Amino acid sequence: MLETRKQRIASRGRFARRMGVTLLIAVGVLLLALGIGVLGYHHFAGFGWVDSLLNASMILTGMGPVGTLTTTTAKVFASAYALFSGLVFLSVFVTLLTPVIHRILHRFHVDEERDTAR
């Protein structure tokens, strides 16, 4: 998917398409993670759908829970979901930055090869 060191740097159009695909993947992962949280809070904590969405959204964004958890099962789920959410956040962040960082590093290699060719 990405160019090797020997290939030319991708055009702006190709880079824009690559960023679009990356953004779609990131949004898909976030929606999947949010869905897991909503279902978990609804099932284990007994929250309504809107309260489950609120709690899952707050945990997924790192802001903390909103509702009070009364059962041990709900607390265990919330703990596991918080750990999972941290991994999702880091994964999505890295996924979004990968094409940008690759393009920057690739440009440095292209410039370096031009300098050594002279």
N, C-alpha and C positions, 0 to 999 in steps of 0.2 A: 504494500500500500504506500509506503514512503520510499523516497528515492534513496539510492545508495550513494556513496561518496563520489563515485565516478560519473553519475548521471547529472544532468543539468537540473537546476532548481525549478520547481513546479511553477507554472504560470499562475497569475493571480486568480484566474477563473477556477483552475484546478484546486488551488489552495482554498478558495471560498467553498467549493463543493465539499472538500475534505472537512472543513470546519463545520459545514452543515450536517454531514453524516455524524461527525463526532458529537455535535449538539443533540442530534436525535437519539444517539446511543445514551448520552448522559440523561436526557429527559426520561427515556424509557427506564433506565435503572432507578432514577428517583421515583417515578410513578410506581414501579414494582415494590420498592422499599416502603413507600408510603402506604401502598395497599396492604402489605404485610403488617404494618403497624396498626392500621385501622381495623383490620380483621382481628388482630391479637387483642387490642384494647376492648373491642366489642365483645369478643368471646371470653377472655380471661378476667377482665375487670368489670364486665357488665355495663359498660358505658353505652350510651346511645350513639348513633352513627356520627352525628355532628361532634359530640364530645370526643369520640374516638379519633376523628379526623384532626381535631384541635390538638389532642395530646400527641398523636403520631407526628404531626407537623412540627410541633414545638421540640420534640425529642430529635427529630431528623435534622433540624436546623441548629441544634445545640443550645437551645434556650431553656430546656428543662420542662418537666411535666407540669400540667395544670391541675388535673383532677387528683383527688385523694384515693390512694389504693388501699383497700381494706383487707384483701385476701393475700395469703402467701403466694399463691399461684400468680396473681396479678403482679406482685412485686418481683417475682422471679422473671416473668415475661418482660416487664419494664426494664429490668437490669440487662437482660440479654439483648433487648431491642436497642438500648442505649449503646451498648458495645458494637452491635451490628451497624447502627447509624453512624458511628464514628468511622468505621471502615468504609461505609458507602460514601461519606463525605470526602474522605481522602481519595478514594478511587475515582469519583466523579471529577474532582479537582484535577487530578493527574491526567485523566482522560481528556479533559478540555484543554489542558496546557501542552500536551504531547505534540500536536502538529505545530504549534507556535514555536516551541523550543527547538523542535527538529528543523524548522525553517531557518531559525536564527543560526543554529550551529552549522547547517548546510551552507548557508551564505558565507560564514567564516571559512569553511573549507574551500569553497569556490574562489574566494578572494586570495586565500593562501596559495592555491595552485596557480593562479594567475601571476602572483608575485614570484614564485619559483620558476615559472616558465620564461620570464624575461631575462 
